[in-house]
Amino acid sequence: ADLSAVALAAYGVGLPAMAMVRIASSTFYARHDTATPARATVTAIVCNILLKVALVWSAGLGLAGLALGTSLGAWINVALLTWYAWRSLIARSVVQQEMAAAVSAVAESEMRKSAIMESSLDAIVTMTETGDIIDFNLAAEKLFGYRREDVVGQELASLILPPERREGHRNGLARY
């Protein structure tokens, strides 16, 4: 009876850890990450076995050593899952900061481009690699006689270039 009480007490040490492993694993599964909990569990099982061997034979704890090895293995699993979660959280935070900086840089660049387009006295027409107009400033409207709303999405060659130059322009675009 005395050995059973000691073994139950040793298992009791790991009971909160076993519940925490279940909860921590669920957070990874919710993110469709099954590899991380599996990696932590395999590592914890190896530690569990080594601890049991050490506690049963080296420390001579017998049945209590088996129970304590199981409990300590569960706590190792919790520690590993916590470490992996913390590392993942830090990595996501860095990625989010980098994304925010990139979005801010794009917004700033777009504002600068818009300011140049709106204030320029020169006609500015921008196009895609296939020759479709994507931007047309006020000076271009005055010079070519088209409204921006009417030309965006249209082929530049067919609207602005003389007919004898259109095919050469298209061929030049095709070479790029």
Solvent accessible surface area in square Angstrom, and as a share of the most:
residue,aa,sasa,rsa
1,A,125,0.97
2,D,117,0.60
3,L,123,0.61
4,S,61,0.40
5,A,58,0.45
6,V,74,0.43
7,A,8,0.06
8,L,125,0.62
9,A,65,0.51
10,A,11,0.08
11,Y,94,0.36
12,G,37,0.35
13,V,76,0.44
14,G,0,0.00
15,L,121,0.60
16,P,70,0.44
17,A,0,0.00
18,M,75,0.34
19,A,57,0.44
20,M,88,0.39
21,V,26,0.15
22,R,158,0.57
23,I,117,0.59
24,A,25,0.20
25,S,11,0.07
26,S,44,0.28
27,T,70,0.41
28,F,3,0.01
29,Y,100,0.38
30,A,78,0.60
31,R,97,0.36
32,H,171,0.76
33,D,41,0.21
34,T,92,0.54
35,A,63,0.49
36,T,12,0.07
37,P,2,0.01
38,A,53,0.41
39,R,113,0.41
40,A,0,0.00
41,T,52,0.30
42,V,95,0.54
43,T,54,0.32
44,A,5,0.04
45,I,88,0.45
46,V,79,0.45
47,C,37,0.22
48,N,27,0.14
49,I,99,0.50
50,L,114,0.57
51,L,48,0.24
52,K,53,0.22
53,V,69,0.40
54,A,45,0.35
55,L,29,0.15
56,V,32,0.18
57,W,189,0.66
58,S,97,0.63
59,A,60,0.47
60,G,58,0.56
61,L,78,0.39
62,G,31,0.30
63,L,92,0.46
64,A,13,0.10
65,G,0,0.00
66,L,75,0.37
67,A,1,0.00
68,L,47,0.24
69,G,0,0.00
70,T,29,0.17
71,S,0,0.00
72,L,62,0.31
73,G,3,0.03
74,A,13,0.10
75,W,90,0.32
76,I,52,0.26
77,N,12,0.06
78,V,13,0.08
79,A,61,0.47
80,L,36,0.18
81,L,1,0.00
82,T,81,0.47
83,W,132,0.46
84,Y,23,0.09
85,A,35,0.27
86,W,150,0.53
87,R,122,0.44
88,S,32,0.21
89,L,86,0.43
90,I,82,0.41
91,A,55,0.42
92,R,102,0.37
93,S,43,0.28
94,V,69,0.40
95,V,76,0.44
96,Q,117,0.52
97,Q,122,0.54
98,E,107,0.48
99,M,120,0.54
100,A,63,0.49
101,A,63,0.49
102,A,56,0.43
103,V,102,0.59
104,S,65,0.42
105,A,62,0.48
106,V,102,0.59
107,A,50,0.38
108,E,93,0.42
109,S,57,0.37
110,E,89,0.40
111,M,138,0.62
112,R,131,0.48
113,K,79,0.33
114,S,40,0.26
115,A,58,0.45
116,I,97,0.49
117,M,15,0.07
118,E,134,0.60
119,S,84,0.54
120,S,30,0.19
121,L,174,0.87
122,D,104,0.54
123,A,39,0.30
124,I,46,0.24
125,V,40,0.23
126,T,50,0.29
127,M,67,0.30
128,T,42,0.24
129,E,143,0.64
130,T,97,0.56
131,G,1,0.01
132,D,53,0.27
133,I,0,0.00
134,I,92,0.47
135,D,15,0.08
136,F,1,0.00
137,N,8,0.04
138,L,101,0.50
139,A,17,0.13
140,A,0,0.00
141,E,42,0.19
142,K,159,0.67
143,L,123,0.61
144,F,71,0.30
145,G,66,0.63
146,Y,78,0.30
147,R,146,0.53
148,R,93,0.34
149,E,122,0.55
150,D,79,0.41
151,V,1,0.01
152,V,58,0.34
153,G,51,0.49
154,Q,89,0.39
155,E,48,0.22
156,L,22,0.11
157,A,0,0.00
158,S,49,0.32
159,L,46,0.23
160,I,41,0.21
161,L,43,0.21
162,P,62,0.39
163,P,96,0.61
164,E,138,0.62
165,R,159,0.58
166,R,64,0.23
167,E,103,0.46
168,G,49,0.47
169,H,43,0.19
170,R,83,0.30
171,N,75,0.38
172,G,13,0.13
173,L,35,0.17
174,A,86,0.67
175,R,192,0.70
176,Y,225,0.85
